[in-house]
Amino acid sequence: MKWIDDDFQLMEIQLTASKMSREKLFVYIEELEKIYQAIQEGMISENCHSKYSLQTLCVSWEQLLIYINRIMNKLDNQILNEKSTDTVEKVIAFLRILAGNKVEFNNFV
């Protein structure tokens, strides 16, 4: 059971790191949005240094945020699912101890 706890801790650490990285990226995107707003106000529509328009970059950024949030939600769900499965296994083990290993609880696993 220790290795399961280690996996939970590792997944939770990775999730926390992902959330912190996302928060850092929000600072940059806010700055880019301010620059984009200034460009829109200045009617600058072309950038000779990039083949992508600012609209394309904004849409791609939103898609990336959605994808990151989806992955983080899946990770959250996986952690919760593993914890609940682990809890059920502990309860069954406890019930087996109480029953003196005479009763099988395989239909719950």
All heavy atoms as an XYZ file, in Angstrom:
905
protein
N       0.823     -1.201      0.000
C       0.000      0.000      0.000
C       0.866      1.264      0.000
O       0.401      2.304     -0.390
C      -0.899      0.025      1.230
C      -1.969     -1.024      1.208
S      -3.131     -0.652     -0.074
C      -4.546     -1.447      0.539
N       2.130      1.124      0.435
C       3.002      2.289      0.476
C       3.270      2.831     -0.918
O       3.292      4.033     -1.128
C       4.306      1.943      1.174
C       5.258      3.121      1.219
C       6.379      2.886      2.157
C       7.399      3.987      2.160
N       6.990      5.299      1.986
N       3.445      1.927     -1.887
C       3.720      2.396     -3.245
C       2.536      3.144     -3.827
O       2.692      4.044     -4.642
C       4.145      1.238     -4.139
C       3.112      0.167     -4.320
C       2.926     -0.924     -3.543
C       2.098      0.116     -5.318
N       1.876     -1.667     -3.983
C       1.338     -1.052     -5.093
C       1.754      0.930     -6.385
C       0.269     -1.416     -5.884
C       0.688      0.552     -7.174
C      -0.032     -0.610     -6.917
N       1.328      2.780     -3.405
C       0.136      3.509     -3.865
C       0.152      4.923     -3.298
O      -0.112      5.887     -4.011
C      -1.155      2.761     -3.460
C      -1.259      1.450     -4.238
C      -2.382      3.621     -3.708
C      -2.426      0.583     -3.830
N       0.490      5.048     -2.012
C       0.574      6.375     -1.402
C       1.643      7.216     -2.080
O       1.464      8.412     -2.280
C       0.865      6.254      0.102
C      -0.310      5.662      0.875
O      -1.450      5.760      0.366
O      -0.085      5.095      1.955
N       2.775      6.580     -2.440
C       3.834      7.308     -3.138
C       3.351      7.795     -4.495
O       3.662      8.913     -4.905
C       5.071      6.417     -3.319
C       5.772      6.122     -1.990
O       5.523      6.866     -1.021
O       6.545      5.148     -1.942
N       2.574      6.960     -5.209
C       2.025      7.375     -6.501
C       1.068      8.550     -6.339
O       1.069      9.478     -7.147
C       1.297      6.212     -7.185
C       2.264      5.165     -7.726
O       3.465      5.481     -7.857
O       1.817      4.046     -8.002
N       0.236      8.505     -5.282
C      -0.686      9.622     -5.035
C       0.089     10.902     -4.786
O      -0.228     11.956     -5.320
C      -1.574      9.353     -3.817
C      -2.614      8.293     -4.038
C      -2.957      7.441     -3.010
C      -3.239      8.145     -5.253
C      -3.900      6.464     -3.192
C      -4.192      7.172     -5.445
C      -4.519      6.330     -4.413
N       1.120     10.796     -3.962
C       1.916     11.982     -3.647
C       2.587     12.519     -4.898
O       2.620     13.729     -5.112
C       2.948     11.657     -2.573
C       2.343     11.425     -1.209
C       3.362     10.966     -0.184
O       4.494     10.663     -0.518
N       2.942     10.918      1.074
N       3.112     11.630     -5.738
C       3.758     12.060     -6.973
C       2.769     12.755     -7.895
O       3.062     13.819     -8.446
C       4.393     10.864     -7.680
C       5.120     11.169     -8.984
C       6.286     12.116     -8.735
C       5.618      9.885     -9.618
N       1.563     12.179     -8.041
C       0.551     12.801     -8.902
C       0.123     14.147     -8.333
O      -0.072     15.106     -9.080
C      -0.657     11.883     -9.059
C      -0.406     10.730     -9.993
S      -1.897      9.840    -10.502
C      -2.369      9.041     -8.983
N      -0.013     14.242     -7.017
C      -0.424     15.509     -6.409
C       0.671     16.559     -6.565
O       0.383     17.737     -6.811
C      -0.782     15.294     -4.945
C      -2.101     14.563     -4.772
C      -2.430     14.242     -3.320
O      -1.534     14.351     -2.465
O      -3.579     13.868     -3.064
N       1.932     16.154     -6.461
C       3.044     17.089     -6.660
C       3.044     17.583     -8.102
O       3.207     18.779     -8.360
C       4.383     16.417     -6.298
C       4.486     16.238     -4.778
C       5.564     17.224     -6.813
C       5.649     15.364     -4.340
N       2.838     16.668     -9.048
C       2.803     17.062    -10.453
C       1.630     17.990    -10.736
O       1.767     18.959    -11.480
C       2.721     15.824    -11.347
C       3.992     15.017    -11.369
C       3.850     13.712    -12.134
O       2.739     13.247    -12.367
N       4.972     13.124    -12.506
N       0.491     17.715    -10.134
C      -0.674     18.564    -10.328
C      -0.417     19.958     -9.759
O      -0.727     20.970    -10.394
C      -1.908     17.935     -9.674
C      -3.204     18.709     -9.814
C      -3.588     18.829    -11.283
C      -4.307     18.028     -9.036
N       0.176     20.028     -8.576
C       0.496     21.316     -7.962
C       1.482     22.092     -8.824
O       1.312     23.299     -9.037
C       1.072     21.104     -6.544
O       0.134     20.363     -5.778
C       1.353     22.428     -5.868
N       2.498     21.403     -9.329
C       3.478     22.065    -10.196
C       2.815     22.577    -11.468
O       3.128     23.675    -11.941
C       4.609     21.103    -10.533
N       1.885     21.802    -12.018
C       1.171     22.231    -13.224
C       0.337     23.473    -12.945
O       0.299     24.398    -13.764
C       0.266     21.112    -13.732
O       1.026     19.994    -14.093
N      -0.312     23.486    -11.804
C      -1.134     24.660    -11.458
C      -0.256     25.889    -11.268
O      -0.620     26.984    -11.697
C      -1.939     24.377    -10.189
C      -3.086     23.420    -10.426
C      -3.862     23.157     -9.154
C      -5.009     22.186     -9.405
N      -5.741     21.859     -8.183
N       0.911     25.721    -10.641
C       1.819     26.855    -10.445
C       2.339     27.358    -11.791
O       2.422     28.569    -12.014
C       2.969     26.457     -9.527
C       2.530     26.249     -8.081
S       3.814     25.572     -7.012
C       5.147     26.690     -7.268
N       2.668     26.450    -12.702
C       3.142     26.844    -14.031
C       2.055     27.593    -14.780
O       2.327     28.586    -15.467
C       3.564     25.615    -14.827
O       4.652     24.975    -14.218
N       0.821     27.101    -14.654
C      -0.292     27.765    -15.325
C      -0.463     29.187    -14.796
O      -0.682     30.118    -15.569
C      -1.575     26.957    -15.127
C      -2.743     27.516    -15.897
C      -3.974     26.716    -15.698
N      -4.356     26.754    -14.296
C      -5.438     26.194    -13.797
N      -6.233     25.519    -14.571
N      -5.716     26.278    -12.521
N      -0.329     29.374    -13.482
C      -0.468     30.708    -12.904
C       0.637     31.642    -13.411
O       0.394     32.811    -13.670
C      -0.437     30.632    -11.374
C      -1.617     29.903    -10.769
C      -2.941     30.534    -11.133
O      -3.038     31.773    -11.163
O      -3.885     29.788    -11.413
N       1.854     31.109    -13.556
C       2.943     31.931    -14.089
C       2.660     32.334    -15.529
O       2.958     33.454    -15.937
C       4.266     31.166    -14.010
C       4.792     31.014    -12.608
C       6.083     30.217    -12.596
C       6.568     29.981    -11.175
N       7.783     29.142    -11.161
N       2.083     31.401    -16.295
C       1.771     31.708    -17.690
C       0.676     32.765    -17.800
O       0.673     33.560    -18.742
C       1.351     30.444    -18.434
C       2.472     29.448    -18.731
C       1.898     28.180    -19.338
C       3.509     30.052    -19.646
N      -0.242     32.786    -16.833
C      -1.305     33.783    -16.856
C      -0.741     35.196    -16.780
O      -1.272     36.118    -17.383
C      -2.308     33.560    -15.725
C      -3.326     32.503    -16.027
C      -3.692     31.598    -15.054
C      -3.923     32.419    -17.259
C      -4.621     30.614    -15.324
C      -4.862     31.443    -17.549
C      -5.210     30.543    -16.569
N       0.356     35.362    -16.039
C       0.983     36.684    -15.949
C       1.442     37.130    -17.329
O       1.212     38.267    -17.744
C       2.175     36.641    -14.952
C       2.947     37.947    -14.991
C       1.679     36.346    -13.552
N       2.078     36.199    -18.057
C       2.563     36.538    -19.392
C       1.419     36.791    -20.362
O       1.496     37.693    -21.194
C       3.465     35.422    -19.933
C       4.746     35.274    -19.160
C       5.028     34.101    -18.482
C       5.672     36.306    -19.100
C       6.208     33.959    -17.760
C       6.840     36.180    -18.389
C       7.111     35.004    -17.727
O       8.268     34.879    -17.021
N       0.381     35.998    -20.288
C      -0.722     36.182    -21.233
C      -1.451     37.500    -20.967
O      -1.903     38.161    -21.901
C      -1.698     34.983    -21.246
C      -2.592     35.020    -22.493
C      -2.565     34.956    -20.030
C      -1.874     34.922    -23.780
N      -1.538     37.908    -19.713
C      -2.155     39.203    -19.415
C      -1.343     40.336    -20.040
O      -1.901     41.283    -20.589
C      -2.291     39.392    -17.907
C      -3.371     38.546    -17.284
C      -3.425     38.674    -15.766
O      -2.601     39.418    -15.192
O      -4.279     38.022    -15.168
N      -0.024     40.218    -19.963
C       0.836     41.228    -20.574
C       0.661     41.222    -22.101
O       0.558     42.276    -22.727
C       2.294     40.950    -20.215
C       3.260     41.980    -20.760
C       4.705     41.679    -20.378
O       4.936     40.906    -19.438
O       5.589     42.231    -21.057
N       0.592     40.031    -22.678
C       0.378     39.941    -24.125
C      -0.973     40.509    -24.530
O      -1.097     41.140    -25.591
C       0.487     38.485    -24.581
C       1.892     37.902    -24.641
C       1.830     36.414    -24.958
C       2.732     38.630    -25.673
N      -1.989     40.296    -23.704
C      -3.308     40.848    -24.014
C      -3.293     42.375    -23.977
O      -3.936     43.028    -24.803
C      -4.350     40.286    -23.057
C      -4.701     38.848    -23.358
C      -5.666     38.250    -22.351
O      -5.932     38.876    -21.305
O      -6.152     37.138    -22.620
N      -2.526     42.949    -23.029
C      -2.398     44.417    -22.989
C      -1.694     44.925    -24.243
O      -2.096     45.936    -24.836
C      -1.630     44.841    -21.744
C      -2.401     44.658    -20.464
C      -1.565     45.031    -19.258
C      -2.292     44.708    -17.968
N      -1.459     44.949    -16.785
N      -0.644     44.234    -24.648
C       0.069     44.622    -25.868
C      -0.852     44.485    -27.078
O      -0.893     45.360    -27.947
C       1.342     43.764    -26.034
C       2.351     44.098    -24.937
C       1.961     43.967    -27.410
C       3.524     43.143    -24.863
N      -1.603     43.402    -27.104
C      -2.535     43.172    -28.205
C      -3.587     44.284    -28.265
O      -3.921     44.775    -29.347
C      -3.207     41.807    -28.045
C      -4.252     41.529    -29.082
C      -3.903     41.296    -30.403
C      -5.600     41.505    -28.744
C      -4.860     41.038    -31.363
C      -6.565     41.257    -29.702
C      -6.193     41.023    -31.004
O      -7.139     40.783    -31.948
N      -4.074     44.678    -27.102
C      -5.056     45.761    -27.059
C      -4.451     47.054    -27.598
O      -5.095     47.774    -28.376
C      -5.558     45.958    -25.619
C      -6.617     47.012    -25.468
C      -7.913     46.617    -26.167
O      -8.224     45.447    -26.280
N      -8.647     47.604    -26.634
N      -3.214     47.337    -27.219
C      -2.554     48.545    -27.721
C      -2.353     48.467    -29.233
O      -2.515     49.470    -29.945
C      -1.211     48.724    -27.020
N      -2.024     47.293    -29.722
C      -1.856     47.116    -31.170
C      -3.177     47.323    -31.884
O      -3.239     47.986    -32.928
C      -1.267     45.726    -31.476
C       0.185     45.677    -31.029
C      -1.386     45.388    -32.955
C       0.808     44.301    -31.095
N      -4.250     46.770    -31.317
C      -5.566     46.952    -31.936
C      -5.948     48.426    -31.959
O      -6.530     48.907    -32.940
C      -6.622     46.139    -31.183
C      -6.519     44.652    -31.410
C      -6.797     44.273    -32.852
O      -7.682     44.823    -33.487
N      -6.017     43.337    -33.366
N      -5.618     49.122    -30.879
C      -5.927     50.554    -30.837
C      -5.083     51.320    -31.841
O      -5.521     52.320    -32.400
C      -5.707     51.093    -29.427
C      -6.729     50.606    -28.430
C      -6.391     50.986    -27.006
O      -5.368     51.652    -26.766
O      -7.171     50.601    -26.108
N      -3.862     50.848    -32.068
C      -2.979     51.509    -33.030
C      -3.203     51.046    -34.452
O      -2.517     51.509    -35.370
N      -4.139     50.112    -34.655
C      -4.491     49.596    -35.976
C      -3.305     48.921    -36.670
O      -3.182     48.967    -37.884
C      -5.062     50.697    -36.862
C      -6.283     51.363    -36.291
S      -7.702     50.340    -36.480
C      -8.554     51.211    -37.759
N      -2.436     48.337    -35.894
C      -1.335     47.573    -36.482
C      -1.857     46.163    -36.696
O      -2.234     45.478    -35.755
C      -0.111     47.562    -35.545
C       0.356     48.980    -35.284
C       0.993     46.696    -36.114
C       1.414     49.077    -34.210
N      -1.881     45.717    -37.932
C      -2.466     44.408    -38.209
C      -1.474     43.397    -38.748
O      -1.793     42.233    -38.873
C      -3.630     44.551    -39.189
O      -3.138     45.128    -40.384
N      -0.273     43.820    -39.087
C       0.704     42.891    -39.632
C       1.973     42.909    -38.799
O       2.352     43.928    -38.237
C       1.035     43.253    -41.078
C      -0.118     43.061    -42.027
C       0.280     43.375    -43.449
O       1.481     43.490    -43.734
O      -0.633     43.513    -44.278
N       2.601     41.758    -38.740
C       3.877     41.635    -38.059
C       4.829     40.963    -39.034
O       4.674     39.783    -39.347
C       3.724     40.809    -36.776
C       5.021     40.679    -36.021
O       6.046     41.212    -36.425
N       4.978     39.961    -34.913
N       5.806     41.682    -39.506
C       6.715     41.132    -40.511
C       7.671     40.105    -39.905
O       8.353     39.397    -40.635
C       7.493     42.254    -41.190
S       8.506     43.223    -40.047
N       7.708     39.992    -38.585
C       8.626     39.063    -37.923
C       7.993     37.701    -37.661
O       8.661     36.796    -37.196
C       9.119     39.650    -36.601
C       9.796     40.973    -36.769
N      11.011     41.116    -37.401
C       9.412     42.223    -36.409
C      11.361     42.386    -37.409
N      10.408     43.084    -36.817
N       6.710     37.551    -37.929
C       6.028     36.288    -37.655
C       5.029     36.001    -38.773
O       4.433     36.915    -39.334
C       5.300     36.361    -36.317
O       4.531     35.210    -36.109
N       4.844     34.718    -39.048
C       3.857     34.352    -40.063
C       2.465     34.191    -39.466
O       1.510     33.949    -40.179
C       4.274     33.071    -40.785
C       4.344     31.845    -39.914
C       4.773     30.632    -40.727
C       4.827     29.401    -39.850
N       5.155     28.201    -40.618
N       2.335     34.340    -38.150
C       1.053     34.173    -37.474
C       0.486     35.531    -37.079
O       1.204     36.401    -36.599
C       1.207     33.320    -36.215
C       1.751     31.945    -36.494
C       3.056     31.615    -36.163
C       0.966     30.978    -37.107
C       3.566     30.353    -36.425
C       1.464     29.715    -37.382
C       2.769     29.416    -37.035
O       3.264     28.170    -37.308
N      -0.822     35.672    -37.257
C      -1.468     36.910    -36.824
C      -1.721     36.839    -35.322
O      -1.684     35.767    -34.708
C      -2.795     37.103    -37.560
O      -3.733     36.140    -37.113
N      -1.985     37.964    -34.723
C      -2.251     37.997    -33.284
C      -3.543     37.275    -32.953
O      -3.663     36.656    -31.895
C      -2.278     39.438    -32.784
C      -0.908     40.108    -32.786
C      -1.025     41.574    -32.449
C       0.021     39.426    -31.811
N      -4.498     37.336    -33.866
C      -5.750     36.599    -33.654
C      -5.473     35.106    -33.580
O      -6.022     34.397    -32.732
C      -6.738     36.889    -34.784
C      -7.355     38.258    -34.734
C      -8.289     38.420    -33.554
O      -7.848     38.537    -32.423
N      -9.572     38.435    -33.824
N      -4.628     34.615    -34.484
C      -4.276     33.194    -34.490
C      -3.588     32.819    -33.186
O      -3.869     31.767    -32.604
C      -3.352     32.880    -35.679
O      -4.006     33.266    -36.883
C      -2.996     31.414    -35.733
N      -2.678     33.662    -32.725
C      -1.980     33.390    -31.466
C      -2.949     33.372    -30.290
O      -2.845     32.522    -29.401
C      -0.879     34.425    -31.233
C       0.300     34.372    -32.199
C       1.256     35.516    -31.939
C       1.013     33.040    -32.107
N      -3.900     34.288    -30.265
C      -4.875     34.328    -29.164
C      -5.746     33.078    -29.160
O      -5.989     32.489    -28.101
C      -5.737     35.582    -29.258
S      -4.866     37.077    -28.787
N      -6.214     32.674    -30.329
C      -7.050     31.474    -30.419
C      -6.246     30.245    -30.009
O      -6.719     29.392    -29.255
C      -7.628     31.315    -31.841
C      -8.273     29.957    -32.024
C      -8.632     32.420    -32.116
N      -5.011     30.161    -30.480
C      -4.154     29.025    -30.113
C      -3.887     29.001    -28.608
O      -3.845     27.934    -27.993
C      -2.831     29.097    -30.868
O      -3.048     28.991    -32.249
N      -3.703     30.174    -28.033
C      -3.474     30.246    -26.588
C      -4.703     29.743    -25.831
O      -4.577     28.980    -24.873
C      -3.143     31.676    -26.177
C      -3.025     31.830    -24.698
C      -3.925     32.396    -23.847
C      -1.952     31.366    -23.872
N      -3.482     32.330    -22.553
C      -2.266     31.699    -22.538
C      -0.755     30.710    -24.128
C      -1.432     31.396    -21.470
C       0.078     30.410    -23.057
C      -0.271     30.754    -21.757
N      -5.878     30.153    -26.245
C      -7.108     29.700    -25.591
C      -7.256     28.188    -25.722
O      -7.648     27.507    -24.765
C      -8.330     30.405    -26.183
C      -8.430     31.867    -25.833
C      -8.555     32.128    -24.344
O      -9.224     31.338    -23.645
O      -7.977     33.122    -23.872
N      -6.932     27.642    -26.890
C      -6.995     26.196    -27.074
C      -6.008     25.485    -26.159
O      -6.314     24.433    -25.594
C      -6.718     25.827    -28.536
C      -7.826     26.222    -29.470
C      -7.464     25.998    -30.926
O      -6.291     25.869    -31.280
N      -8.474     25.964    -31.785
N      -4.830     26.055    -26.008
C      -3.825     25.476    -25.115
C      -4.311     25.489    -23.674
O      -4.170     24.498    -22.949
C      -2.507     26.236    -25.244
C      -1.367     25.764    -24.340
C      -0.968     24.339    -24.689
C      -0.172     26.694    -24.451
N      -4.904     26.588    -23.242
C      -5.439     26.666    -21.874
C      -6.528     25.630    -21.643
O      -6.572     24.981    -20.594
C      -5.976     28.065    -21.582
C      -4.948     29.162    -21.377
C      -5.651     30.492    -21.119
C      -4.016     28.834    -20.232
N      -7.404     25.468    -22.612
C      -8.470     24.465    -22.498
C      -7.867     23.075    -22.389
O      -8.283     22.258    -21.558
C      -9.437     24.569    -23.695
C     -10.249     25.860    -23.594
C     -10.365     23.356    -23.761
C     -11.025     26.198    -24.848
N      -6.863     22.793    -23.217
C      -6.213     21.483    -23.191
C      -5.534     21.235    -21.844
O      -5.654     20.160    -21.261
C      -5.194     21.395    -24.334
C      -4.461     20.093    -24.380
C      -5.093     18.935    -24.833
C      -3.137     19.997    -23.978
C      -4.424     17.731    -24.874
C      -2.460     18.806    -24.016
C      -3.109     17.670    -24.466
O      -2.434     16.484    -24.496
N      -4.830     22.247    -21.326
C      -4.152     22.111    -20.022
C      -5.177     21.870    -18.922
O      -4.996     21.001    -18.060
C      -3.299     23.362    -19.724
C      -2.084     23.394    -20.661
C      -2.846     23.382    -18.269
C      -1.306     24.689    -20.602
N      -6.261     22.614    -18.923
C      -7.306     22.431    -17.911
C      -7.929     21.042    -18.001
O      -8.212     20.415    -16.984
C      -8.386     23.503    -18.036
C      -7.912     24.842    -17.530
O      -7.040     24.916    -16.680
N      -8.472     25.899    -18.061
N      -8.137     20.556    -19.224
C      -8.702     19.225    -19.405
C      -7.763     18.161    -18.835
O      -8.195     17.243    -18.143
C      -8.960     18.969    -20.888
C      -9.684     17.664    -21.145
C     -10.026     17.491    -22.609
N     -10.953     18.541    -23.017
C     -10.944     19.123    -24.211
N     -10.074     18.754    -25.123
N     -11.824     20.053    -24.498
N      -6.471     18.292    -19.103
C      -5.491     17.333    -18.592
C      -5.452     17.385    -17.059
O      -5.420     16.343    -16.384
C      -4.090     17.626    -19.166
C      -4.063     17.404    -20.677
C      -3.021     16.785    -18.479
C      -4.316     15.978    -21.099
N      -5.481     18.590    -16.497
C      -5.442     18.719    -15.037
C      -6.700     18.135    -14.406
O      -6.634     17.496    -13.347
C      -5.233     20.186    -14.651
C      -3.828     20.649    -14.987
S      -3.519     22.406    -14.778
C      -3.904     22.648    -13.091
N      -7.848     18.311    -15.044
C      -9.084     17.717    -14.533
C      -9.028     16.200    -14.593
O      -9.485     15.515    -13.665
C     -10.294     18.234    -15.307
C     -10.640     19.660    -14.946
O     -10.287     20.137    -13.879
N     -11.317     20.337    -15.845
N      -8.468     15.660    -15.684
C      -8.322     14.210    -15.774
C      -7.411     13.690    -14.676
O      -7.687     12.645    -14.080
C      -7.762     13.813    -17.144
C      -8.761     13.882    -18.259
C      -8.146     13.425    -19.575
C      -9.145     13.512    -20.705
N      -8.547     13.071    -21.981
N      -6.339     14.414    -14.402
C      -5.417     14.013    -13.339
C      -6.102     14.078    -11.977
O      -5.957     13.173    -11.147
C      -4.173     14.894    -13.364
C      -3.039     14.530    -12.423
C      -2.586     13.095    -12.645
C      -1.881     15.474    -12.614
N      -6.872     15.142    -11.739
C      -7.652     15.248    -10.501
C      -8.599     14.067    -10.340
O      -8.688     13.459     -9.272
C      -8.478     16.546    -10.488
C      -7.790     17.674     -9.765
O      -6.903     17.408     -8.953
O      -8.162     18.834    -10.028
N      -9.314     13.739    -11.418
C     -10.250     12.613    -11.374
C      -9.541     11.301    -11.128
O     -10.032     10.447    -10.389
C     -11.058     12.536    -12.675
C     -12.058     13.657    -12.791
O     -12.462     14.252    -11.795
N     -12.449     13.957    -14.004
N      -8.371     11.137    -11.739
C      -7.614      9.910    -11.539
C      -7.160      9.792    -10.081
O      -7.246      8.716     -9.485
C      -6.401      9.892    -12.468
C      -5.608      8.605    -12.399
C      -4.446      8.610    -13.375
O      -4.226      9.573    -14.097
N      -3.697      7.538    -13.388
N      -6.703     10.897     -9.505
C      -6.286     10.882     -8.101
C      -7.463     10.517     -7.209
O      -7.350      9.669     -6.318
C      -5.687     12.248     -7.699
C      -4.328     12.447     -8.386
C      -5.535     12.353     -6.182
C      -3.782     13.850     -8.241
N      -8.613     11.148     -7.439
C      -9.795     10.863     -6.621
C     -10.249      9.423     -6.784
O     -10.627      8.759     -5.812
C     -10.927     11.824     -6.986
C     -10.712     13.274     -6.586
C     -11.832     14.143     -7.140
C     -10.610     13.429     -5.083
N     -10.200      8.915     -8.012
C     -10.599      7.542     -8.273
C      -9.667      6.560     -7.567
O     -10.118      5.596     -6.951
C     -10.604      7.272     -9.774
C     -11.192      5.918    -10.111
O     -11.949      5.356     -9.331
N     -10.844      5.410    -11.267
N      -8.371      6.812     -7.643
C      -7.401      5.928     -6.992
C      -7.564      5.976     -5.473
O      -7.467      4.948     -4.803
C      -5.977      6.315     -7.383
C      -5.649      6.073     -8.836
C      -5.664      4.596     -9.199
O      -5.314      3.760     -8.356
O      -6.027      4.285    -10.343
N      -7.834      7.153     -4.933
C      -8.024      7.267     -3.483
C      -9.270      6.504     -3.044
O      -9.260      5.832     -2.019
C      -8.117      8.734     -3.067
C      -6.793      9.427     -3.001
C      -6.935     10.840     -2.484
C      -5.595     11.519     -2.391
N      -5.695     12.888     -1.890
N     -10.347      6.625     -3.825
C     -11.576      5.927     -3.446
C     -11.392      4.424     -3.562
O     -11.871      3.664     -2.718
C     -12.758      6.400     -4.285
O     -12.591      6.020     -5.634
N     -10.687      3.963     -4.592
C     -10.410      2.534     -4.752
C      -9.560      2.039     -3.596
O      -9.813      0.962     -3.043
C      -9.689      2.272     -6.093
O     -10.501      2.760     -7.147
C      -9.427      0.800     -6.297
N      -8.564      2.837     -3.230
C      -7.694      2.477     -2.115
C      -8.492      2.387     -0.822
O      -8.294      1.480     -0.014
C      -6.570      3.505     -1.980
C      -5.548      3.122     -0.930
O      -5.151      1.936     -0.902
O      -5.144      3.995     -0.143
N      -9.440      3.310     -0.618
C     -10.272      3.301      0.579
C     -11.129      2.047      0.626
O     -11.246      1.402      1.672
C     -11.167      4.558      0.620
O     -10.333      5.708      0.561
C     -12.004      4.599      1.871
N     -11.718      1.669     -0.503
C     -12.537      0.456     -0.563
C     -11.686     -0.765     -0.239
O     -12.108     -1.648      0.516
C     -13.207      0.318     -1.954
C     -13.828     -1.051     -2.130
C     -14.257      1.396     -2.136
N     -10.480     -0.827     -0.786
C      -9.595     -1.958     -0.507
C      -9.242     -2.034      0.978
O      -9.172     -3.115      1.548
C      -8.335     -1.854     -1.358
C      -8.581     -2.126     -2.824
C      -7.354     -1.879     -3.681
O      -6.301     -1.493     -3.143
O      -7.467     -2.083     -4.893
N      -9.013     -0.886      1.611
C      -8.703     -0.876      3.046
C      -9.898     -1.362      3.868
O      -9.733     -2.111      4.831
C      -8.296      0.535      3.489
C      -6.911      0.931      3.036
C      -6.568      2.337      3.492
C      -5.209      2.750      2.999
N      -4.875      4.131      3.384
N     -11.109     -0.947      3.486
C     -12.316     -1.375      4.204
C     -12.497     -2.882      4.061
O     -12.799     -3.588      5.042
C     -13.565     -0.611      3.696
C     -14.836     -1.235      4.209
C     -13.482      0.850      4.085
N     -12.292     -3.401      2.850
C     -12.434     -4.842      2.629
C     -11.391     -5.602      3.432
O     -11.702     -6.636      4.043
C     -12.347     -5.170      1.120
C     -13.594     -4.640      0.418
C     -12.191     -6.666      0.887
C     -13.543     -4.742     -1.089
N     -10.163     -5.106      3.462
C      -9.119     -5.764      4.255
C      -9.492     -5.761      5.733
O      -9.305     -6.763      6.440
C      -7.778     -5.067      4.030
N     -10.042     -4.646      6.207
C     -10.458     -4.560      7.605
C     -11.591     -5.546      7.892
O     -11.596     -6.232      8.920
C     -10.896     -3.126      7.928
C     -11.369     -2.936      9.337
C     -10.473     -2.961     10.393
C     -12.718     -2.747      9.614
C     -10.903     -2.788     11.689
C     -13.156     -2.578     10.907
C     -12.252     -2.590     11.952
N     -12.554     -5.635      6.968
C     -13.665     -6.573      7.154
C     -13.168     -8.021      7.145
O     -13.684     -8.861      7.885
C     -14.727     -6.367      6.074
C     -15.511     -5.054      6.164
C     -16.421     -4.909      4.949
C     -16.318     -4.973      7.444
N     -12.173     -8.297      6.313
C     -11.599     -9.649      6.303
C     -10.936     -9.963      7.638
O     -11.032    -11.091      8.125
C     -10.584     -9.773      5.171
C     -11.225     -9.933      3.827
C     -10.206    -10.242      2.759
N     -10.872    -10.410      1.485
C     -10.432     -9.948      0.335
N      -9.304     -9.297      0.275
N     -11.116    -10.172     -0.763
N     -10.268     -8.989      8.197
C      -9.631     -9.196      9.509
C     -10.708     -9.467     10.555
O     -10.574    -10.381     11.382
C      -8.772     -7.977      9.899
C      -7.547     -7.897      8.991
C      -8.347     -8.050     11.353
C      -6.762     -6.605      9.126
N     -11.785     -8.673     10.514
C     -12.872     -8.878     11.481
C     -13.521    -10.246     11.317
O     -13.900    -10.893     12.292
C     -13.933     -7.790     11.328
C     -13.555     -6.398     11.819
C     -14.701     -5.429     11.552
C     -13.218     -6.406     13.301
N     -13.653    -10.702     10.061
C     -14.301    -11.980      9.799
C     -13.321    -13.143      9.935
O     -13.717    -14.294      9.780
C     -14.911    -11.971      8.405
N     -12.078    -12.848     10.191
C     -11.087    -13.901     10.344
C     -10.767    -14.586      9.031
O     -10.498    -15.786      8.995
N     -10.815    -13.820      7.930
C     -10.522    -14.329      6.583
C     -11.438    -15.486      6.183
O     -11.090    -16.295      5.339
C      -9.051    -14.749      6.450
C      -8.127    -13.548      6.451
O      -8.495    -12.490      5.985
N      -6.941    -13.733      6.986
N     -12.607    -15.613      6.794
C     -13.551    -16.681      6.453
C     -14.504    -16.262      5.335
O     -15.121    -17.097      4.710
C     -14.368    -17.074      7.678
C     -13.539    -17.662      8.797
C     -14.381    -17.938     10.002
C     -13.520    -18.391     11.168
N     -14.302    -18.528     12.389
N     -14.637    -14.977      5.118
C     -15.604    -14.465      4.152
C     -14.860    -13.834      2.986
O     -13.873    -13.126      3.167
C     -16.523    -13.417      4.833
C     -17.529    -12.869      3.845
C     -17.192    -13.992      6.043
N     -15.356    -14.089      1.786
C     -14.780    -13.476      0.587
C     -15.606    -12.244      0.201
O     -16.825    -12.291      0.218
C     -14.781    -14.477     -0.579
C     -13.770    -15.563     -0.448
C     -12.330    -15.071     -0.563
O     -12.098    -14.149     -1.355
O     -11.478    -15.589      0.180
N     -14.933    -11.168     -0.142
C     -15.585     -9.930     -0.559
C     -15.197     -9.600     -1.986
O     -15.042     -8.452     -2.348
C     -15.193     -8.770      0.359
C     -15.645     -8.940      1.776
C     -14.750     -9.354      2.750
C     -16.968     -8.694      2.123
C     -15.187     -9.510      4.060
C     -17.379     -8.841      3.429
C     -16.489     -9.253      4.400
N     -15.020    -10.581     -2.825
C     -14.533    -10.346     -4.188
C     -15.527     -9.583     -5.044
O     -15.157     -8.948     -6.011
C     -14.186    -11.683     -4.872
C     -12.967    -12.324     -4.244
O     -12.135    -11.634     -3.689
N     -12.899    -13.626     -4.321
N     -16.812     -9.647     -4.707
C     -17.794     -8.938     -5.521
C     -17.711     -7.425     -5.344
O     -18.296     -6.694     -6.097
C     -19.212     -9.437     -5.224
C     -19.567     -9.304     -3.756
O     -18.688     -9.296     -2.909
N     -20.843     -9.232     -3.460
N     -16.962     -6.934     -4.372
C     -16.814     -5.500     -4.169
C     -15.576     -4.939     -4.859
O     -15.424     -3.757     -4.982
C     -16.719     -5.164     -2.679
C     -17.990     -5.431     -1.935
C     -18.069     -6.477     -1.029
C     -19.108     -4.653     -2.158
C     -19.231     -6.728     -0.343
C     -20.286     -4.911     -1.478
C     -20.352     -5.950     -0.575
N     -14.678     -5.805     -5.272
C     -13.408     -5.334     -5.829
C     -13.529     -5.155     -7.311
O     -14.188     -5.766     -8.018
C     -12.261     -6.314     -5.486
C     -10.958     -5.829     -6.093
C     -12.136     -6.453     -3.993
